[in-house]
């Protein structure tokens, strides 16, 4: 079993050195947008065979499996624990406490199962564990008798503007050998929570009974991570599973049974869009495949949620969605245009720091740009530099079986800072209320390689600081090598 490091996150001396170096090269160098020439050469994009050990069910009769957790409330003092018992319902109870094997508290959950064509799921348990203490390690146990299993998780620091925290960002993961490489590299990152930008299992690449089977294998595949730390997820197109040929016409049916969200805590009317606050971040989760134009529930909710954001308490405003609204890859080009037209002006008005998306199976980072002055009768019709706009990051490169999107539009548009068709994951390490450090880590033929990085300046707390003149290339920096650091 792979275990996470038990530590409180904060900037280390090497990290501060790297941050200082990146700041130095921001000021002293000029970069144009970069299209990486790296070509991946290893591991075809095929799903791992069903008999592989990464999909093995745990030992014991009716042992809990596919264990995963997510945040269970608005402010990080609760988790939802989800697991599956394959044979019979069994116990709904979670036993938990602050010491290993010493469980002073219990919580009772619910259980249900579902059918999808000729597949019947196992018994899916969901249990809300609430009233937790901040910044505390909890141990928990589920199951009965010799089949009981134990795990642990760490609650975040209390909501505070100076709380440091490290997020991982993963998208379009799937269950290939490339997916496994991404997971293993992410575990090494020291991040504490994943923001998953959609397209989880890719079970819809199968048909009939096999679709449900591949949801089960995915759940076992990611358990070694998801049982120990919360993942905050959104739904992608591969979660829709609208299958009239099987008389399955309820969108997101399997996803919603398996991946609950704390949507009611943010006054959302639907589990597909919601918000949470965690440490110093306010995270807004949008649904690219639910109605979002004016007068729809998602539109009305987002308008109200943005007004609730208090940057004095949660200075970092992060949005995640599946379909990118800025994308210079030929794959899914301009599919996010309608959401851009609906929401981009709000992103600028409320000074969103960063927007993470997936869908395109490649990596891309934008400069701070906007296209909010265009309309069908006049105005600028292309993106322009905008210091109030977010940075847009496409991270649909987790490793799924559809392969990489290697065809970028040529020439590279001015708004695009860096792009590469490789598998990988990202991290966003919040240092304090003014600065965060972002990394994109390429799975370089099986080896983790830090490839793209920048220092993110908070849009709210840096507004009163002396700011550099905005240049279209102001954000680009490749992670420095050890040789370069030694030259400082």
Beta strands, then each sheet from edge to edge (+ up, - down):
strand 1: 34-35
strand 2: 65-71
strand 3: 79-85
strand 4: 93-97
strand 5: 105-108
strand 6: 110-112
strand 7: 115-116
strand 8: 119-120
strand 9: 123-129
strand 10: 137-142
strand 11: 149-154
strand 12: 165-170
strand 13: 193-196
strand 14: 231-233
strand 15: 274-278
strand 16: 281-285
strand 17: 316-323
strand 18: 354-358
strand 19: 363-366
strand 20: 369-370
strand 21: 384-385
strand 22: 391-395
strand 23: 416-420
strand 24: 424-430
strand 25: 435-444
strand 26: 447-457
sheet 1: 1+ 23+ 19- 22+ 18+ 17+ 16+ 15-
sheet 2: 2+ 3- 9+ 6-
sheet 3: 5+ 4- 10+ 11-
sheet 4: 7+ 8-
sheet 5: 14+ 13+ 12+ 24- 25+ 26-
sheet 6: 20+ 21-
end
